[in-house]
Amino acid sequence: MSRPTKSFIVEIKNSRRKKAGSADQPKSIWGTFAPDLKQSLDQEEPLPSPTPAPCPALPDLKPVADGDSDDATVVLPRSTFIEKWGSKKAEKTKAGQGDAVSTFLARIERQKALLAEFQADPTGFTKWRSAWFREVSGGFGVSVTYDSVDAGGGLRYIVVETAREIVEFLDDLAQHAQIDVNFQRALKENRLRRVSQRVGEVE
C-alpha cells in the first residue's frame, strides 16, 4: 500500500483544528457581565470626601519686636494664675512648728480605734506594729507613745488587766497632755527630735 501524500496529512490536521476551535470553551464570568458592570460604574457618582472638623480658634499671637534683634518674638496670652491664687498666698509651715499636743491627742484617738478593732477580732488583729498595747502575761502592756517619752515621774509603760483599763489609761493620758506643762514640753522636744532625725536621713 502506498503512503499518503503530504498534502493529505496537512488537510486532516487543519480539519481537526477547526473542530477543536468550534467546541464550547469555558469563558470568564466577567466577560459576560463586563458591559453591564462598566455601564453601572459610569452612572455612579463619586462619594464626597469627609471634611475634617473645624479646629478651635487660637488666640491671636502678636509678635513683639526685640530692640536688640530684628526677629520678632511671640508672647503668649497672660494667665490669670496669680490673680486666682495670689489671695491665698501664705508662708509654708516649717518642720517642728506644728502643735505637738494636738498631734499626740490624735494619736490617742487612733489607739482607741485600734483597740476597738482588737476587741472585735482578737485572733485576726494584725496591726500590732501601730498599737501602743500588747498582750502580756496577766493582761496588757501599754506604752505612753511610740517613742520613749516620759509622761512624768518616769512613767513610760504600765501593765493593766483588762482592755477597759487601756481605754481609761488613754483618757487620763489625754487629759494629762492637755494640762501638764512639763509633759507638753516633753512632747514638743520629742517632736523636734523626730523632725531632726528625718531631716538627717534625707540629707
C-alpha positions as CSV (number, residue, x, y, z in Angstrom):
1,M,0.0,0.0,0.0
2,S,1.3,3.4,-0.9
3,R,1.9,6.1,1.8
4,P,-0.4,9.1,1.8
5,T,1.0,12.2,0.3
6,K,2.0,15.2,2.5
7,S,-0.8,17.5,1.3
8,F,-3.4,15.0,2.5
9,I,-1.9,14.9,6.0
10,V,-1.9,18.7,6.2
11,E,-5.6,18.8,5.2
12,I,-6.5,16.4,8.0
13,K,-4.6,18.5,10.6
14,N,-6.4,21.7,9.6
15,S,-9.8,20.0,9.8
16,R,-9.0,18.8,13.4
17,R,-8.0,22.3,14.4
18,K,-11.3,23.8,13.1
19,K,-13.3,21.1,15.0
20,A,-11.4,21.8,18.2
21,G,-11.9,25.5,17.9
22,S,-15.6,25.2,17.4
23,A,-16.1,23.3,20.7
24,D,-17.6,25.3,23.6
25,Q,-14.8,26.6,25.7
26,P,-15.4,27.9,29.3
27,K,-15.4,31.7,29.4
28,S,-14.8,34.0,32.4
29,I,-17.9,35.3,34.1
30,W,-16.6,38.8,33.9
31,G,-16.7,38.5,30.1
32,T,-20.5,38.2,30.2
33,F,-21.1,41.0,32.8
34,A,-18.4,43.3,31.7
35,P,-20.6,45.7,29.6
36,D,-23.2,45.9,32.4
37,L,-20.6,46.5,35.0
38,K,-18.9,49.2,33.1
39,Q,-22.2,51.0,32.5
40,S,-23.2,50.9,36.2
41,L,-19.8,52.3,37.2
42,D,-20.1,55.1,34.7
43,Q,-23.5,56.1,36.2
44,E,-22.4,56.1,39.9
45,E,-21.5,59.4,41.4
46,P,-18.2,59.6,43.4
47,L,-18.6,59.7,47.1
48,P,-17.8,63.0,48.8
49,S,-14.6,63.0,50.8
50,P,-15.1,63.5,54.6
51,T,-14.5,67.1,55.7
52,P,-12.3,67.5,58.8
53,A,-13.8,69.0,61.9
54,P,-13.0,72.7,62.3
55,C,-10.2,73.4,64.7
56,P,-10.9,75.7,67.7
57,A,-9.8,79.2,67.1
58,L,-6.4,80.0,68.6
59,P,-5.8,83.4,70.3
60,D,-4.1,85.9,68.2
61,L,-0.4,85.9,69.0
62,K,1.1,89.3,68.4
63,P,4.8,89.4,67.6
64,V,6.8,91.8,69.7
65,A,9.9,93.2,68.3
66,D,13.1,92.9,70.3
67,G,15.2,96.0,70.5
68,D,18.4,94.1,70.1
69,S,17.4,91.8,67.2
70,D,15.4,92.1,64.0
71,D,13.5,88.9,64.7
72,A,10.0,89.1,66.3
73,T,9.3,87.0,69.4
74,V,5.9,85.6,70.2
75,V,4.2,86.5,73.5
76,L,1.6,84.1,74.9
77,P,-1.6,85.4,76.4
78,R,-1.3,86.3,80.1
79,S,-2.6,83.7,82.6
80,T,-4.9,84.6,85.5
81,F,-3.0,82.2,87.8
82,I,-1.6,84.9,90.0
83,E,-4.9,86.7,90.2
84,K,-6.7,83.5,91.1
85,W,-4.3,82.2,93.8
86,G,-2.5,85.3,95.0
87,S,-5.0,86.0,97.7
88,K,-4.2,82.5,99.2
89,K,-0.5,83.2,99.5
90,A,0.9,82.0,102.8
91,E,4.2,81.0,104.4
92,K,5.0,77.3,104.4
93,T,4.9,75.8,107.9
94,K,8.4,74.9,109.0
95,A,9.3,71.5,110.4
96,G,8.6,71.2,114.2
97,Q,6.2,74.2,114.3
98,G,3.0,72.1,114.5
99,D,1.1,71.6,117.7
100,A,2.7,68.6,119.3
101,V,-0.1,68.3,121.9
102,S,-2.9,68.1,119.3
103,T,-0.9,65.6,117.3
104,F,-0.5,63.5,120.4
105,L,-4.2,63.7,121.2
106,A,-5.0,62.5,117.6
107,R,-2.6,59.5,118.2
108,I,-4.5,58.6,121.3
109,E,-7.8,58.5,119.4
110,R,-6.0,56.3,116.8
111,Q,-5.1,53.9,119.6
112,K,-8.7,53.7,120.8
113,A,-9.7,52.8,117.3
114,L,-7.1,50.1,117.1
115,L,-8.2,48.8,120.5
116,A,-11.8,48.5,119.2
117,E,-10.5,46.5,116.2
118,F,-8.7,44.2,118.5
119,Q,-11.7,43.7,120.7
120,A,-13.9,42.9,117.7
121,D,-11.5,40.2,116.4
122,P,-8.6,39.4,118.9
123,T,-7.3,36.5,116.8
124,G,-7.5,38.3,113.5
125,F,-5.9,41.6,114.7
126,T,-2.7,42.3,112.7
127,K,-1.8,45.9,113.5
128,W,0.5,45.3,116.4
129,R,3.2,47.5,114.9
130,S,0.9,50.5,115.2
131,A,-0.6,49.7,118.6
132,W,0.7,51.1,121.9
133,F,-0.7,48.0,123.7
134,R,0.5,44.4,123.7
135,E,-0.9,41.2,125.2
136,V,1.4,40.2,128.1
137,S,1.2,37.7,131.0
138,G,-1.5,38.9,133.3
139,G,-3.2,41.4,130.9
140,F,-1.9,44.1,128.6
141,G,1.2,46.2,128.5
142,V,0.6,49.8,127.4
143,S,3.3,52.4,126.3
144,V,2.8,56.1,126.6
145,T,3.8,56.7,122.9
146,Y,5.7,55.0,120.1
147,D,8.8,56.8,121.4
148,S,10.4,56.6,124.8
149,V,8.7,59.7,126.2
150,D,8.4,60.2,129.9
151,A,4.9,61.3,131.0
152,G,6.3,62.5,134.3
153,G,7.8,60.7,137.3
154,G,9.5,58.2,135.0
155,L,6.1,56.8,133.7
156,R,6.6,55.3,130.3
157,Y,4.9,51.9,130.5
158,I,2.2,50.2,132.5
159,V,0.6,46.8,132.7
160,V,-3.2,46.5,133.2
161,E,-5.5,43.5,133.4
162,T,-8.4,44.4,131.0
163,A,-9.0,46.3,127.8
164,R,-11.3,48.6,129.6
165,E,-8.3,49.8,131.7
166,I,-6.5,50.6,128.5
167,V,-9.2,53.0,127.5
168,E,-9.2,54.6,130.9
169,F,-5.4,55.0,130.8
170,L,-5.6,56.6,127.3
171,D,-8.3,59.0,128.5
172,D,-6.3,60.0,131.5
173,L,-3.1,60.3,129.4
174,A,-5.0,62.7,127.0
175,Q,-6.1,64.9,129.9
176,H,-2.6,64.9,131.3
177,A,-1.2,66.0,127.9
178,Q,-3.7,69.0,128.0
179,I,-2.9,70.3,131.4
180,D,0.7,69.3,132.4
181,V,3.2,71.9,131.1
182,N,6.1,69.6,131.7
183,F,4.6,66.8,129.7
184,Q,3.7,69.2,126.9
185,R,7.4,70.3,126.8
186,A,8.4,66.6,126.6
187,L,6.1,66.1,123.6
188,K,7.4,69.2,121.8
189,E,11.1,68.1,122.4
190,N,10.3,64.6,121.1
191,R,8.6,66.1,118.0
192,L,11.7,68.3,117.3
193,R,13.9,65.2,117.8
194,R,11.9,63.2,115.3
195,V,12.0,66.0,112.8
196,S,15.8,66.4,113.1
197,Q,16.2,62.7,112.6
198,R,14.1,62.7,109.4
199,V,16.0,65.7,108.0
200,G,19.3,63.9,108.7
201,E,18.0,60.8,106.9
202,V,17.0,62.9,103.9
203,E,20.4,64.7,103.8
